[in-house]
Amino acid sequence: MAVWPFIISKYKKDDLGEIVVNHEKIHFRQQLELLFIFFFLWYTIEYLIRWVKMGNRYEAYRAISFEKEAYGFEANNQYLHGRSWFAWLKFL
């Protein structure tokens, strides 16, 4: 879990791997764009709406626009260098 500037995990930093760290860095950028508090508000509201619609918590989590972007580009270490602002909106 990313809460700028920290990555909170049950695993040690060395055990996270580059893909997980990059995934969380994408979330850092999203948080910055929405001035942190609005990121968490949007994330929670979008999750709840999707959970009600889908009836499955895991599917709702994976359908969140922030997560779609992060999972879609987590393996691309260069993604953040060319990422446009508010790129997560494309995944709504």
TIMAR-556537 format. One record per residue (C-alpha): residue in one letter; x, y, z. Coordinates in steps of 0.001 Angstrom, whole numbers, padded with zeros to 6 digits, always signed. Example, Ala and Ser with C-alpha at 12.3 -4.5 7.8 and 13.67 -1.06 7.14 Angstrom:
<nodes>
A+012300-004500+007800
S+013670-001060+007140
</nodes>
This chain:
<nodes>
M+000000+000000+000000
A+001279+003444-000866
V+000708+006390+001453
W+003082+009058+000247
P+005984+008983+001000
F+005789+005445+002424
I+005172+002002+001019
I+003450-000035+003715
S+003944-003773+003380
K+004120-006916+005454
Y+007296-007732+003493
K+010761-006251+003916
K+011846-003599+001419
D+014328-005956-000260
D+011588-008564-000783
L+009126-006276-002588
G+010625-006425-006052
E+010853-003757-008739
I+007365-004351-010119
V+005654-003818-006758
V+007728-000713-006050
N+006923+000710-009494
H+003213-000040-008943
E+003315+001942-005706
K+005268+004797-007336
I+002434+005124-009851
H+000092+005499-006878
F+002398+008191-005450
R+001983+010198-008651
Q-001789+009735-008532
Q-001834+010906-004921
L+000173+013992-005820
E-002256+014853-008625
L-005221+014762-006260
L-003454+016475-003355
F-003396+013244-001338
I-006689+013539+000570
F-008799+013652-002593
F-006998+010549-003878
F-008089+008551-000844
L-011628+009940-000974
W-011972+009143-004691
Y-010361+005716-004214
T-012776+004807-001408
I-015885+006087-003173
E-014962+004398-006464
Y-014256+001145-004624
L-017592+001215-002786
I-019569+001979-005941
R-017850-000826-007840
W-018312-003263-004946
V-022050-002571-004871
K-022290-002948-008671
M-020079-006024-008941
G-020863-007757-005663
N-017242-008883-005300
R-014636-006993-003275
Y-011594-008243-005203
E-013133-007500-008613
A-014162-004066-007347
Y-010595-003384-006182
R-009131-004433-009553
A-011685-002249-011390
I-010657+000976-009606
S-009216+003369-012189
F-006071+003976-010092
E-005429+000244-009866
K-006063-000340-013570
E-003374+002177-014425
A-000921+000880-011816
Y-001369-002787-012751
G-001289-001955-016450
F+002086-000234-016272
E+003778-001698-013191
A+006277-003690-015275
N+007307-000612-017292
N+009990+001177-015279
Q+009998+004045-017807
Y+006246+004681-017606
L+006410+007506-015064
H+008953+009414-017165
G+006491+009941-019998
R+003192+009663-018116
S+000743+012479-018647
W-001001+014137-015717
F-004246+012481-014650
A-003587+009468-016886
W-005759+007347-014568
L-008848+009127-015930
K-008515+007043-019102
F-009374+003976-017021
L-012701+005185-015597
</nodes>
